[in-house]
Amino acid sequence: MRFAVDTGGTFTDLVVEDDEGGLQLFKASTTPADPIRGVTDALELASGHFGCPLRELLGRASMFIYGTTHALNAVVTGRTARTAFLTTQGHPDILTLREGGRADAFDFSVPTPAPYVPRSLTWEVPGRMRADGREHTPLDEAALRRIVQELRARDVEAVAVCLLWSIANPAHELRLGELLREQLPGVPFTLSHQLNPTLREYRRASSTCIDASLKPMMAAYLATLAQRLEEAGFRGRTLVVTSQGGVMDARDAAAAPIALVNSGPSMAPVAGRYFARADEGTDTAIVADTGGTTYDVSLVRRGAVPWTRESWIGPPWRGHMTGFASVDVTSVGAGGGSIAWVDDAGMLHVGPQSAGSQPGPACYGRGGTQPTVTDASLVLGHLDPAFFLGGAMPLDAGASRRALQEHVAGPLGIGLEQAASAVIELATEGMVQAILDICVNQGVDPSAAILVGGGGAAGLNSCLIARRLQSPRLLIPQVGAALSAAGAMLSTLSARYQRLRFTRRSAFDFAAVEATLSALEQQCDAFVAAQGDSVESHRTEFWVEARYAEQVWEISVPLPDRRIANEADLFALCEAFHRQHEELFAVRDAQADIEWVGWGAGVSCRVRGATEGLRLRPDAAGAAPPRSRRAWFAETGWVEAAVHRFDQLPDGASVHGPALVESSFTTVVLHPGASAQRRESGSLAISPGASA
């Protein structure tokens, strides 16, 4: 038995894999003040379902996989440790100057963002390395000891060390680490060359500072999670979902917590890739995860989960760049809890403010008075107020109508149904634009891609989104209400390593590159060996960051083979680079020299006994009698819409809109003209039809 948990802004999702491989979903409200409480609440629901005490249920489990936004929330809210930044003398403004970019080059009303670590906690270290790894100026040991004493006097709780060209020669950073360990015992620190050995000072410094600032809090948080699980009866292995779309042991995650910054959304594309292949036989899909707070979009191409080094915490150019490779997910403030409001000019907006789980939408009855997307769906009859979370959380339809009338319909001077429909349409448009942005940036035609909808609120308007995109098919997996948690069930133990080794196509250093790739492979092999008998199989992949000569930015190119032993191998790698560059930028320059800058390797280990499919355990209850209820659609007004139970539709069954397909955790709205078929995987495959 295995558990996978994803803690979102509104709900905590739990997926339980029983001893026969069947899955069960559970949802509990997220408790922002104590996120672990939401986890234990979901586990209590599971113990009730399985009819045994929680201690007994946890005692049967071999693995607990945890995805959380706790690290991200800590950075956003400023609840991180008091961190010192140690950098090379003469370079104290790395975090202030950044890379010089602005979201709008001509908007001078936007203030320059404050550095992640203030200048008051920045120290300049005497000593310097050259780009070729030779020492330019030796470390001043006496000055270093004075700096360490000052750190103690300033009550520093964590230390980030990023010295110039430590990626070429880490000797100075290593010495600093020794002094910190001796003189400041118990104070965690991060060395940039160990965490993120990449070119570009700002990105390396930013990732180092973020990682160091999270270490005290995340170490305590993960230790508390492990302790509370152990006290409740769990004796298995605790894994944490990483931003790279894999999992790692909780103790390793505590040592490099920046790997958890985008932990929550990273598993949705993993699950989306599985369903695109299983249901449509395609390796290209748009994966959209609609939660209560955000709408997370990613793009799977040729079966590969997308990666980026441009991850920001907060708005681009105004927040802080992680500088760390992570799954490429675009998030917008639109979800089931997004608040609808009318500005002073009489314009309707949806989000980015969210009602969250406390107080939640007006219909939750927890004190919320602002209308949300969920309230609008309830007013339109798309949600059954008596069947939300399987009836465990009845909704107040009257509260939704009052909130919409007061805050939307009244100010706009329109009818209640028109106001609710406008809220859904405006939320849809924001989600469509997020998808178009990510597709255009990667050169993909959204009308040729399958749309996979996940998250508890996905079914409310995914049919409308698919219509706007002209997608040929929309997939709503039966486990889609907990898509990220379900994706964690397919996850692999993984690690990524990289090294700097510059060379050119015109004078390729075969020996140096071979030494670099061999060292990377040894790191991957050591990671596999450390997992012991828990690994069933593993795969190692290599890549290189390359550019045309004198270009500013590199692109990542997978190596066609594990080694570059001769000119034929080098030619194949050059061709791979040209193809990648042309695909991204529509430019191919076969005559230009190519610069190979950094090399990397990633290893993925399949855990013994991991599931190979994602299907819910069939409902033991008999088929529900046919039902219908009044629902409002822009095309028809009020109609009697057929209501079907998601978990009781037989494989191959077809449903035609207007109709509603319900489960305990989601409702799929089929608009007039849409049709759906239940697939063998449990997914609902929808032909969205054309807009009226």
C-alpha positions as CSV (number, residue, x, y, z in Angstrom):
1,M,0.0,0.0,0.0
2,R,1.2,3.5,-0.9
3,F,0.1,7.0,-0.2
4,A,0.6,10.2,-2.3
5,V,-0.4,13.6,-1.0
6,D,-0.6,17.0,-2.8
7,T,-1.2,20.0,-0.5
8,G,-2.8,22.7,-2.5
9,G,-4.0,26.2,-1.6
10,T,-7.6,25.0,-1.0
11,F,-7.7,21.3,-0.7
12,T,-5.2,18.6,0.3
13,D,-5.5,15.6,-2.1
14,L,-4.7,12.1,-1.0
15,V,-4.4,9.1,-3.4
16,V,-4.2,5.7,-1.8
17,E,-3.0,2.6,-3.8
18,D,-4.3,-0.5,-2.1
19,D,-2.5,-3.9,-2.0
20,E,-4.1,-4.9,-5.4
21,G,-3.0,-1.7,-7.2
22,G,-6.4,0.0,-7.2
23,L,-6.6,3.7,-6.4
24,Q,-8.9,5.7,-4.1
25,L,-9.1,9.5,-3.8
26,F,-9.7,11.6,-0.7
27,K,-9.9,15.3,-0.2
28,A,-9.6,17.4,3.0
29,S,-9.5,21.2,3.4
30,T,-6.0,22.6,3.5
31,T,-5.2,24.3,6.8
32,P,-2.8,27.1,6.0
33,A,-1.7,27.6,9.7
34,D,-0.7,23.9,9.9
35,P,-0.5,22.2,6.4
36,I,0.3,18.8,8.1
37,R,-3.1,18.9,9.7
38,G,-4.7,18.8,6.2
39,V,-2.6,15.7,5.5
40,T,-3.7,13.9,8.7
41,D,-7.4,14.9,8.1
42,A,-7.2,13.3,4.6
43,L,-5.6,10.2,6.1
44,E,-8.4,10.0,8.7
45,L,-10.9,10.0,5.8
46,A,-9.1,7.2,4.2
47,S,-9.1,5.1,7.4
48,G,-12.8,5.6,7.6
49,H,-13.3,4.4,4.1
50,F,-11.1,1.3,4.6
51,G,-12.9,0.6,7.9
52,C,-9.8,0.3,10.0
53,P,-8.0,2.5,12.6
54,L,-5.5,5.0,11.1
55,R,-2.6,3.3,12.9
56,E,-3.5,0.0,11.2
57,L,-3.9,1.6,7.8
58,L,-0.5,3.5,8.0
59,G,1.2,0.3,9.3
60,R,0.3,-1.4,6.1
61,A,1.9,1.3,3.9
62,S,5.4,1.0,2.4
63,M,5.7,4.5,1.0
64,F,4.4,8.0,1.6
65,I,4.9,10.5,-1.3
66,Y,4.4,14.2,-0.4
67,G,4.0,17.2,-2.6
68,T,3.8,20.6,-1.0
69,T,3.9,24.3,-1.7
70,H,5.3,25.0,1.8
71,A,8.7,26.1,0.6
72,L,7.2,28.3,-2.1
73,N,4.8,29.9,0.4
74,A,7.6,30.6,2.8
75,V,9.6,32.6,0.2
76,V,6.5,34.5,-1.1
77,T,5.5,35.5,2.4
78,G,9.0,36.2,3.7
79,R,9.0,33.5,6.4
80,T,12.5,32.3,5.7
81,A,15.6,32.2,7.8
82,R,17.8,35.3,8.5
83,T,20.3,34.6,5.8
84,A,23.8,36.0,5.1
85,F,25.2,36.2,1.6
86,L,29.0,35.8,1.2
87,T,30.4,36.8,-2.2
88,T,33.6,37.7,-3.9
89,Q,35.1,41.1,-2.9
90,G,33.9,43.8,-5.4
91,H,30.7,42.0,-6.3
92,P,28.2,42.7,-3.5
93,D,25.4,43.8,-5.9
94,I,24.8,40.5,-7.7
95,L,21.4,40.2,-6.2
96,T,20.5,43.8,-6.8
97,L,21.7,44.2,-10.4
98,R,20.4,40.8,-11.4
99,E,20.6,40.4,-15.2
100,G,19.3,43.9,-16.0
101,G,15.9,42.9,-17.4
102,R,12.5,44.5,-16.8
103,A,9.0,43.4,-17.5
104,D,8.4,46.7,-19.3
105,A,11.5,48.6,-20.3
106,F,9.6,51.9,-20.4
107,D,7.6,51.7,-17.2
108,F,9.6,53.5,-14.7
109,S,6.8,53.6,-12.1
110,V,7.7,50.0,-11.1
111,P,10.4,50.1,-8.4
112,T,13.5,48.0,-8.6
113,P,12.9,44.8,-6.7
114,A,14.7,44.4,-3.4
115,P,17.5,41.8,-3.4
116,Y,16.6,38.5,-1.8
117,V,19.3,39.1,0.8
118,P,19.7,42.8,1.8
119,R,23.1,44.5,1.5
120,S,23.1,44.7,5.4
121,L,23.6,40.9,5.4
122,T,26.0,40.8,2.5
123,W,29.8,40.3,3.1
124,E,32.6,40.5,0.6
125,V,35.2,37.8,0.8
126,P,38.8,38.7,0.0
127,G,40.2,36.2,-2.6
128,R,39.4,35.4,-6.2
129,M,39.5,32.7,-8.8
130,R,40.0,33.1,-12.6
131,A,37.7,31.8,-15.2
132,D,40.3,29.1,-16.1
133,G,40.4,27.9,-12.5
134,R,43.7,29.5,-11.5
135,E,43.9,31.4,-8.3
136,H,44.0,35.2,-8.9
137,T,44.1,36.3,-5.2
138,P,44.4,33.9,-2.3
139,L,41.9,33.8,0.5
140,D,42.6,36.1,3.4
141,E,42.1,33.7,6.3
142,A,42.2,36.4,9.0
143,A,39.5,38.4,7.2
144,L,37.4,35.2,6.8
145,R,37.5,34.6,10.6
146,R,36.4,38.2,11.2
147,I,33.5,37.7,8.8
148,V,32.4,34.5,10.6
149,Q,32.5,36.4,14.0
150,E,30.4,39.1,12.5
151,L,27.9,36.5,11.3
152,R,27.6,35.2,14.8
153,A,27.1,38.7,16.2
154,R,24.3,39.4,13.7
155,D,22.4,36.3,14.7
156,V,22.5,34.8,11.2
157,E,20.4,31.6,10.9
158,A,21.7,30.5,7.5
159,V,24.6,31.3,5.1
160,A,24.8,31.4,1.3
161,V,28.2,31.3,-0.3
162,C,28.6,32.1,-4.0
163,L,32.1,33.1,-5.1
164,L,33.2,34.1,-8.5
165,W,34.2,31.2,-10.7
166,S,33.8,28.6,-8.0
167,I,32.4,26.4,-10.8
168,A,35.9,26.4,-12.3
169,N,37.7,25.9,-9.0
170,P,35.7,25.4,-5.8
171,A,38.7,25.5,-3.4
172,H,37.8,28.9,-1.9
173,E,34.2,27.9,-1.3
174,L,35.2,24.6,0.2
175,R,37.5,26.4,2.6
176,L,34.7,28.8,3.6
177,G,32.5,25.8,4.2
178,E,35.1,24.3,6.6
179,L,35.3,27.5,8.6
180,L,31.5,27.9,8.8
181,R,31.2,24.3,10.0
182,E,33.9,24.9,12.7
183,Q,32.9,28.4,13.8
184,L,29.2,28.3,13.4
185,P,28.1,24.8,14.3
186,G,24.4,24.2,13.8
187,V,24.0,27.0,11.3
188,P,23.2,25.6,7.8
189,F,25.0,26.9,4.8
190,T,24.9,26.3,1.0
191,L,27.9,26.4,-1.4
192,S,27.0,27.4,-4.9
193,H,29.2,25.0,-6.7
194,Q,27.7,22.1,-5.0
195,L,24.1,23.2,-5.4
196,N,24.0,24.7,-8.8
197,P,27.3,24.5,-10.8
198,T,26.1,26.6,-13.7
199,L,27.3,29.7,-15.6
200,R,25.8,33.2,-14.8
201,E,26.4,34.7,-11.4
202,Y,22.9,36.0,-10.6
203,R,21.2,32.7,-11.2
204,R,23.8,30.8,-9.2
205,A,23.7,33.3,-6.3
206,S,19.9,33.5,-6.3
207,S,19.5,29.8,-6.1
208,T,22.1,29.5,-3.4
209,C,20.5,32.2,-1.2
210,I,17.0,30.7,-1.6
211,D,18.2,27.3,-0.7
212,A,20.1,28.4,2.3
213,S,17.2,30.5,3.6
214,L,14.8,27.5,3.4
215,K,17.1,25.0,5.2
216,P,16.2,25.7,8.8
217,M,12.4,25.9,8.2
218,M,12.1,23.0,5.7
219,A,14.4,20.7,7.8
220,A,12.1,21.3,10.8
221,Y,8.9,21.0,8.7
222,L,9.9,17.7,7.1
223,A,11.1,16.4,10.5
224,T,7.7,17.2,12.0
225,L,5.9,15.5,9.1
226,A,8.0,12.4,9.6
227,Q,7.5,12.5,13.3
228,R,3.7,12.9,13.1
229,L,3.4,10.1,10.5
230,E,5.5,7.8,12.7
231,E,3.5,8.7,15.8
232,A,0.4,7.8,13.8
233,G,1.8,4.4,12.9
234,F,3.7,4.8,9.6
235,R,6.9,2.8,9.3
236,G,7.6,3.1,5.6
237,R,9.7,5.4,3.4
238,T,8.9,9.1,3.2
239,L,9.5,10.7,-0.2
240,V,9.0,14.3,-1.3
241,V,8.0,15.5,-4.8
242,T,10.6,17.8,-6.4
243,S,10.4,20.6,-8.8
244,Q,12.1,18.4,-11.3
245,G,9.2,16.0,-11.6
246,G,10.7,13.2,-9.5
247,V,10.9,12.3,-5.9
248,M,13.6,12.2,-3.3
249,D,14.0,11.0,0.3
250,A,12.8,13.6,2.8
251,R,16.2,13.8,4.4
252,D,17.8,14.6,1.1
253,A,15.1,17.2,0.4
254,A,15.9,18.9,3.7
255,A,19.5,19.2,2.6
256,A,18.5,20.9,-0.7
257,P,15.1,22.5,-0.1
258,I,15.2,24.6,-3.3
259,A,14.3,21.4,-5.1
260,L,10.9,21.7,-3.5
261,V,10.0,25.2,-4.5
262,N,7.7,24.1,-7.3
263,S,7.0,20.7,-5.8
264,G,3.2,20.9,-6.0
265,P,2.5,21.4,-9.8
266,S,5.4,19.4,-11.2
267,M,3.6,16.0,-11.2
268,A,0.5,17.1,-13.2
269,P,2.4,16.9,-16.6
270,V,3.7,13.4,-15.5
271,A,0.2,12.2,-15.1
272,G,-1.0,14.1,-18.2
273,R,1.6,12.4,-20.3
274,Y,0.4,9.0,-19.1
275,F,-3.2,9.7,-20.1
276,A,-2.4,11.3,-23.4
277,R,-0.5,8.1,-24.3
278,A,-3.0,5.6,-22.8
279,D,-6.2,7.3,-24.2
280,E,-5.1,9.0,-27.4
281,G,-1.8,7.4,-28.3
282,T,-0.1,10.8,-28.6
283,D,3.0,12.2,-27.1
284,T,1.9,15.9,-27.4
285,A,-0.5,17.3,-24.8
286,I,-1.5,20.4,-23.0
287,V,-1.9,19.6,-19.4
288,A,-4.0,22.0,-17.3
289,D,-4.4,21.6,-13.5
290,T,-7.2,23.7,-12.1
291,G,-7.2,24.0,-8.4
292,G,-9.0,26.3,-6.1
293,T,-6.3,29.0,-6.2
294,T,-4.3,28.6,-9.4
295,Y,-4.5,27.3,-13.0
296,D,-1.2,25.5,-13.8
297,V,-0.4,24.8,-17.5
298,S,2.4,22.7,-18.9
299,L,3.1,21.3,-22.4
300,V,4.3,17.7,-23.1
301,R,6.1,17.4,-26.4
302,R,7.3,14.2,-28.0
303,G,6.7,12.5,-24.6
304,A,9.1,14.8,-22.7
305,V,8.0,16.7,-19.7
306,P,9.2,20.3,-20.3
307,W,12.0,21.9,-18.3
308,T,13.1,25.5,-17.8
309,R,15.8,27.4,-16.0
310,E,13.6,30.6,-16.1
311,S,11.6,29.7,-13.0
312,W,10.5,32.8,-11.0
313,I,9.1,33.1,-7.5
314,G,6.7,35.9,-8.1
315,P,6.2,37.9,-11.3
316,P,9.0,37.6,-13.9
317,W,11.7,40.3,-13.4
318,R,10.0,41.5,-10.2
319,G,10.3,38.3,-8.1
320,H,13.3,36.1,-7.6
321,M,14.7,33.6,-10.1
322,T,15.4,30.2,-8.7
323,G,18.2,29.6,-11.2
324,F,17.4,25.9,-10.8
325,A,16.1,23.6,-13.5
326,S,12.5,22.6,-12.9
327,V,9.4,21.4,-14.7
328,D,8.1,24.2,-16.9
329,V,4.7,25.1,-15.4
330,T,2.9,28.5,-16.0
331,S,0.6,29.5,-13.2
332,V,-2.2,32.1,-13.3
333,G,-4.4,33.3,-10.6
334,A,-7.5,31.5,-11.8
335,G,-9.3,28.6,-10.1
336,G,-12.4,27.5,-8.5
337,G,-11.9,29.9,-5.6
338,S,-11.0,32.9,-7.8
339,I,-13.0,35.9,-6.7
340,A,-15.2,37.8,-9.2
341,W,-15.3,41.6,-8.8
342,V,-16.3,44.7,-10.6
343,D,-13.9,47.7,-10.6
344,D,-14.8,51.4,-10.4
345,A,-15.1,51.6,-14.2
346,G,-17.7,48.9,-14.3
347,M,-15.4,46.2,-15.6
348,L,-15.7,42.6,-14.5
349,H,-12.6,40.8,-13.3
350,V,-12.0,37.2,-12.1
351,G,-9.0,36.8,-9.8
352,P,-6.1,36.9,-9.1
353,Q,-7.4,37.1,-5.6
354,S,-8.7,33.8,-4.3
355,A,-11.0,32.9,-1.4
356,G,-8.7,29.9,-0.7
357,S,-10.0,27.3,1.8
358,Q,-10.5,29.9,4.6
359,P,-13.0,31.4,4.4
360,G,-13.5,29.9,0.9
361,P,-16.3,30.7,-1.6
362,A,-19.5,32.1,-0.3
363,C,-21.3,28.8,-0.7
364,Y,-18.9,27.1,1.7
365,G,-20.7,28.8,4.6
366,R,-17.4,29.7,6.4
367,G,-17.9,33.4,6.4
368,G,-16.9,34.2,2.8
369,T,-19.0,36.9,1.1
370,Q,-17.2,37.4,-2.2
371,P,-18.5,35.4,-5.3
372,T,-16.1,32.9,-6.9
373,V,-16.0,30.7,-9.9
374,T,-17.4,27.9,-7.7
375,D,-20.3,30.1,-6.7
376,A,-21.1,31.0,-10.4
377,S,-21.1,27.3,-11.3
378,L,-23.5,26.6,-8.4
379,V,-25.9,29.4,-9.5
380,L,-25.9,27.9,-13.0
381,G,-26.9,24.5,-11.7
382,H,-23.7,22.9,-12.8
383,L,-22.8,21.8,-9.3
384,D,-25.1,19.7,-7.0
385,P,-25.1,21.5,-3.6
386,A,-25.9,18.2,-1.9
387,F,-23.1,16.2,-3.5
388,F,-20.0,18.4,-3.1
389,L,-17.2,16.1,-1.8
390,G,-19.6,13.3,-2.1
391,G,-22.1,15.0,0.2
392,A,-19.5,15.5,3.0
393,M,-19.6,19.3,2.5
394,P,-23.0,20.6,1.5
395,L,-23.0,24.0,-0.3
396,D,-25.2,27.0,0.3
397,A,-26.7,27.9,-3.1
398,G,-28.5,30.9,-1.6
399,A,-25.3,32.4,-0.4
400,S,-23.8,32.1,-3.9
401,R,-26.9,33.8,-5.4
402,R,-26.7,36.7,-2.9
403,A,-22.9,37.1,-3.4
404,L,-23.2,37.2,-7.2
405,Q,-26.2,39.5,-7.1
406,E,-24.5,42.0,-4.8
407,H,-21.1,42.0,-6.3
408,V,-21.6,41.3,-10.0
409,A,-25.1,41.2,-11.3
410,G,-26.2,44.4,-9.4
411,P,-23.2,46.5,-10.3
412,L,-23.3,45.4,-14.0
413,G,-27.1,45.7,-14.2
414,I,-27.6,42.3,-15.7
415,G,-29.5,39.1,-14.7
416,L,-28.1,36.6,-12.2
417,E,-27.6,33.8,-14.8
418,Q,-25.9,36.2,-17.2
419,A,-23.6,37.4,-14.4
420,A,-22.7,33.8,-13.4
421,S,-22.1,32.9,-17.1
422,A,-19.9,36.0,-17.6
423,V,-17.8,35.0,-14.6
424,I,-17.2,31.5,-16.1
425,E,-16.5,33.0,-19.6
426,L,-14.0,35.5,-18.2
427,A,-12.2,32.9,-16.1
428,T,-12.1,30.7,-19.2
429,E,-10.5,33.5,-21.3
430,G,-7.7,34.0,-18.7
431,M,-7.0,30.2,-18.8
432,V,-7.0,30.2,-22.6
433,Q,-4.5,33.0,-22.8
434,A,-2.2,31.2,-20.4
435,I,-2.3,28.1,-22.7
436,L,-1.8,30.2,-25.8
437,D,1.3,31.9,-24.3
438,I,3.0,28.7,-23.4
439,C,2.1,27.1,-26.8
440,V,3.3,30.1,-28.8
441,N,6.6,30.3,-26.9
442,Q,7.3,26.6,-27.7
443,G,6.0,26.7,-31.3
444,V,3.1,24.3,-30.8
445,D,-0.3,24.7,-32.4
446,P,-2.9,24.2,-29.6
447,S,-5.5,23.0,-32.1
448,A,-3.4,20.0,-32.9
449,A,-2.8,19.0,-29.2
450,I,-4.8,17.0,-26.8
451,L,-6.0,19.0,-23.7
452,V,-5.8,17.1,-20.4
453,G,-7.8,18.6,-17.6
454,G,-7.0,17.9,-14.0
455,G,-7.8,19.4,-10.7
456,G,-11.1,19.5,-8.8
457,A,-12.4,22.5,-10.7
458,A,-11.2,21.3,-14.2
459,G,-14.6,20.0,-15.4
460,L,-16.4,23.3,-14.8
461,N,-15.1,25.0,-17.9
462,S,-12.6,22.8,-19.7
463,C,-15.1,22.1,-22.4
464,L,-15.2,25.8,-23.1
465,I,-11.4,26.0,-23.0
466,A,-11.1,23.2,-25.5
467,R,-13.6,24.9,-27.8
468,R,-11.7,28.2,-27.8
469,L,-8.4,26.3,-28.5
470,Q,-10.2,24.2,-31.2
471,S,-8.6,21.1,-29.5
472,P,-9.6,17.8,-31.1
473,R,-10.0,16.1,-27.8
474,L,-10.4,16.9,-24.1
475,L,-9.4,14.3,-21.5
476,I,-10.7,14.4,-18.0
477,P,-9.1,11.5,-16.1
478,Q,-11.2,9.8,-13.4
479,V,-8.3,10.6,-11.0
480,G,-8.0,14.1,-12.5
481,A,-9.4,15.7,-9.4
482,A,-6.1,14.8,-7.8
483,L,-3.9,14.9,-10.9
484,S,-0.7,15.9,-9.2
485,A,-1.0,13.4,-6.4
486,A,-1.9,10.7,-9.0
487,G,1.2,11.6,-11.0
488,A,3.3,11.1,-7.9
489,M,2.3,7.4,-8.0
490,L,4.1,7.2,-11.4
491,S,7.1,9.2,-10.2
492,T,10.7,7.9,-10.1
493,L,13.5,8.6,-7.7
494,S,15.6,11.0,-9.7
495,A,18.7,13.3,-9.5
496,R,20.3,15.7,-11.9
497,Y,24.0,16.6,-12.0
498,Q,25.9,19.1,-14.2
499,R,29.4,20.4,-14.8
500,L,30.9,23.3,-16.7
501,R,33.3,22.4,-19.5
502,F,33.6,24.9,-22.3
503,T,34.7,23.8,-25.8
504,R,33.9,24.8,-29.4
505,R,32.9,22.7,-32.4
506,S,35.9,24.0,-34.3
507,A,38.4,22.8,-31.6
508,F,36.4,20.2,-29.8
509,D,38.2,18.8,-26.7
510,F,37.2,15.1,-26.9
511,A,39.3,14.1,-23.9
512,A,38.0,16.9,-21.6
513,V,34.4,16.2,-22.5
514,E,34.9,12.4,-22.0
515,A,36.2,13.1,-18.5
516,T,33.3,15.4,-17.8
517,L,30.7,12.8,-19.0
518,S,32.4,10.0,-17.1
519,A,32.3,12.0,-13.9
520,L,28.6,12.7,-14.4
521,E,27.9,9.1,-15.0
522,Q,29.8,8.1,-11.9
523,Q,27.6,10.5,-9.9
524,C,24.5,8.9,-11.4
525,D,25.7,5.4,-10.7
526,A,26.5,6.4,-7.1
527,F,22.9,7.7,-6.7
528,V,21.5,4.4,-8.0
529,A,23.7,2.4,-5.7
530,A,22.6,4.4,-2.7
531,Q,19.0,3.4,-3.3
532,G,19.8,-0.3,-2.6
533,D,17.3,-3.0,-3.4
534,S,14.4,-0.5,-3.7
535,V,15.3,0.1,-7.4
536,E,13.7,-2.1,-10.0
537,S,15.3,-0.4,-13.0
538,H,17.0,2.9,-13.9
539,R,17.7,5.2,-16.8
540,T,20.5,7.7,-17.3
541,E,20.2,10.6,-19.9
542,F,22.8,13.2,-20.8
543,W,22.4,16.7,-22.2
544,V,24.5,19.7,-23.1
545,E,23.9,23.5,-22.9
546,A,25.1,24.9,-26.2
547,R,24.8,28.1,-28.4
548,Y,26.0,29.5,-31.6
549,A,29.4,31.3,-31.2
550,E,29.0,34.6,-29.5
551,Q,25.3,34.1,-28.6
552,V,24.3,35.2,-25.1
553,W,22.0,32.3,-24.1
554,E,22.3,28.6,-24.4
555,I,19.7,26.0,-25.2
556,S,19.6,22.5,-23.7
557,V,20.1,19.6,-26.2
558,P,19.8,15.9,-25.3
559,L,22.9,13.9,-26.4
560,P,22.1,11.4,-29.2
561,D,24.5,9.0,-27.5
562,R,26.0,8.6,-24.1
563,R,29.5,9.6,-25.4
564,I,31.1,11.7,-28.1
565,A,34.0,9.5,-29.1
566,N,34.7,10.6,-32.7
567,E,33.8,13.1,-35.4
568,A,30.7,11.1,-36.4
569,D,29.4,11.4,-32.8
570,L,30.2,15.1,-32.8
571,F,28.4,15.6,-36.2
572,A,25.3,13.9,-34.8
573,L,25.4,16.2,-31.7
574,C,25.7,19.3,-33.9
575,E,22.7,18.2,-36.0
576,A,20.7,17.7,-32.8
577,F,21.6,21.3,-31.8
578,H,20.7,22.7,-35.2
579,R,17.3,21.0,-35.1
580,Q,16.6,22.2,-31.6
581,H,17.6,25.7,-32.4
582,E,15.5,25.8,-35.5
583,E,12.5,24.4,-33.7
584,L,12.7,27.0,-31.0
585,F,13.7,30.1,-33.0
586,A,13.1,29.2,-36.6
587,V,16.8,29.8,-37.3
588,R,19.4,27.3,-38.4
589,D,23.0,28.3,-39.2
590,A,24.9,25.2,-40.2
591,Q,28.0,27.3,-41.0
592,A,28.4,28.9,-37.6
593,D,30.6,27.6,-34.9
594,I,29.0,26.0,-31.9
595,E,30.0,26.6,-28.3
596,W,29.4,23.8,-25.8
597,V,29.2,25.3,-22.3
598,G,27.8,23.0,-19.7
599,W,27.1,19.2,-19.5
600,G,24.6,17.4,-17.5
601,A,23.2,14.0,-16.6
602,G,19.9,12.9,-15.1
603,V,19.1,9.5,-13.6
604,S,15.6,8.1,-12.9
605,C,15.1,5.0,-10.8
606,R,11.8,3.1,-10.9
607,V,10.9,2.0,-7.4
608,R,10.2,-1.7,-7.0
609,G,6.5,-2.3,-7.0
610,A,5.5,1.1,-8.4
611,T,2.2,1.2,-10.2
612,E,2.1,1.2,-14.0
613,G,-1.5,2.5,-14.4
614,L,-3.8,5.1,-12.8
615,R,-7.3,3.8,-12.5
616,L,-9.7,4.1,-9.5
617,R,-11.0,1.1,-7.7
618,P,-14.5,0.4,-9.2
619,D,-17.4,1.5,-7.1
620,A,-19.0,-1.4,-5.2
621,A,-22.4,0.2,-5.4
622,G,-24.8,-0.6,-8.2
623,A,-25.5,1.7,-11.1
624,A,-27.3,4.9,-10.1
625,P,-30.7,5.5,-11.7
626,P,-30.8,8.1,-14.5
627,R,-31.2,11.6,-13.2
628,S,-31.4,15.1,-14.5
629,R,-31.5,18.7,-13.1
630,R,-32.0,22.2,-14.3
631,A,-28.8,23.8,-15.6
632,W,-28.2,27.0,-17.4
633,F,-26.1,27.3,-20.6
634,A,-25.5,30.4,-22.7
635,E,-26.6,28.6,-25.8
636,T,-29.9,27.4,-24.4
637,G,-30.8,29.1,-21.2
638,W,-32.3,26.8,-18.5
639,V,-32.7,23.1,-19.7
640,E,-33.0,19.7,-18.1
641,A,-29.5,18.3,-18.3
642,A,-28.8,14.6,-17.9
643,V,-26.7,13.7,-14.8
644,H,-24.3,10.8,-14.8
645,R,-22.1,9.3,-12.2
646,F,-18.5,9.3,-13.4
647,D,-17.5,6.2,-11.5
648,Q,-20.5,4.2,-12.7
649,L,-20.3,4.9,-16.4
650,P,-19.3,1.6,-18.1
651,D,-16.3,1.6,-20.4
652,G,-17.3,2.7,-23.9
653,A,-20.4,4.4,-22.7
654,S,-21.2,7.7,-24.6
655,V,-22.7,10.9,-23.1
656,H,-24.1,13.8,-25.1
657,G,-24.5,17.4,-23.9
658,P,-26.1,19.2,-22.3
659,A,-25.1,16.8,-19.5
660,L,-23.2,16.7,-16.2
661,V,-20.9,13.9,-15.2
662,E,-20.3,13.9,-11.5
663,S,-18.0,12.2,-9.0
664,S,-17.4,12.9,-5.3
665,F,-14.5,15.2,-6.3
666,T,-15.4,16.9,-9.6
667,T,-18.2,17.7,-12.0
668,V,-17.6,17.7,-15.8
669,V,-19.9,20.1,-17.6
670,L,-20.7,19.0,-21.2
671,H,-22.2,21.9,-23.1
672,P,-24.7,21.5,-25.8
673,G,-23.0,20.0,-28.9
674,A,-20.3,18.3,-26.9
675,S,-20.1,14.5,-26.5
676,A,-18.0,12.2,-24.3
677,Q,-16.9,8.6,-24.2
678,R,-15.7,6.6,-21.2
679,R,-12.3,5.1,-21.9
680,E,-10.7,1.9,-20.5
681,S,-8.3,3.9,-18.4
682,G,-11.3,5.5,-16.7
683,S,-10.9,8.8,-18.5
684,L,-13.7,10.8,-20.1
685,A,-12.7,11.6,-23.7
686,I,-14.6,14.6,-24.8
687,S,-15.2,16.0,-28.3
688,P,-15.9,19.6,-27.3
689,G,-17.8,20.6,-30.4
690,A,-17.9,24.1,-31.8
691,S,-19.1,27.3,-30.0
692,A,-22.6,28.3,-30.9
